[in-house]
C-alpha cells in the first residue's frame, strides 16, 4: 500500500484524527510490538502478552510491567531510588 509508507501503522485511520494523534499511535504501537531483552536469560525475546503482561518466548518468564513497554518510566525512577538506598 503506497499510502502507508509515510504514516506506517496509522494508515488504517486514513485522514481521520489528525497527524499528531496518528504519529503518537505509531510511536506507541512500534514500542509495544518490539522485542525486548529478558531480565532472566538475557535474550532478545520478551514480547507483550497482554496489557502490562510481558513474556519471554525463550525461557517462559512472565512478569508485569508497563502497558506499552516492559519497564514503565515511573518504575525506572523507583528502581533508581531503591538502588541508591534513598527512601521515597
N, C-alpha and C positions, 0 to 999 in steps of 0.2 A: 504494500500500500504506500503510495507516494506521500499521502498526507500525514503519515505517522513518522516520517523521517525527522522532522523538526520537533514535533510535540511528543514523540515517543508513546508511552502508555496512555497518555491523556487524549490521544486521537479518538478514543471511543466516545468522548463527550462532544466532539465536533466543535462548533463555535460557542457552545454554552459555558456559562460560569465565569468567564474572564480568564485572561492569560496568567495572572498571578496565582489564582486558585489552582489552575491546571499544572503550573510549574511546581507548586508545593506538593501536589499529589504525586507527580513523577518522582520528586526527591524522596518522599516518604516510601513509596512503593519500591523503588530501587534499593533502598536501605533494608526494607523488610524481606526482600527476596534474595538478598546477598547471602553468601555463606560466610560464617564467622569461625574463629579459632576456638576449639574446645578447651575449657579450663582443666579438664581431667586428662585427656590423652594428647592434647596439643595439635590435633589435626584440624584442617580447614574443612569441617564437616557439620557445623552447627546450623540448623535451619529452623525456621519458625513453624511450630506445630499448631499453634492457635494463638489467640490473643494473650500475650505475655507468657506463653509457654514455648520453650526452646528445647530442641532435642538434637543430640549428636548422632548422626547417621552411622558413625564408625563404632563408637563404644556403647551407644544407647543411653548415655547420660541425659537425664531430663532435669530441667530447672526452670524456675520462674525468673523473669527479667522484665525489661521494658516492653511496652506494647509493640513497638516497631523495631527496636534494636535490643540485643541481649542485655546490655547494661545501660540503664537509664542515666541521664545526666545527674539526677539527684542521688542515685546510688553511688556514682563515682565520688561525689563530694563526701558522702558518709564514709566510704571506704578510705578516703584520704585522711579524714579526721581520726578514724579509728587507728590507722597505721601510724599516725604521728603521736598517738597517745593522748590527744586532747578530748575533752568532753564537749558535747554539743550544747 
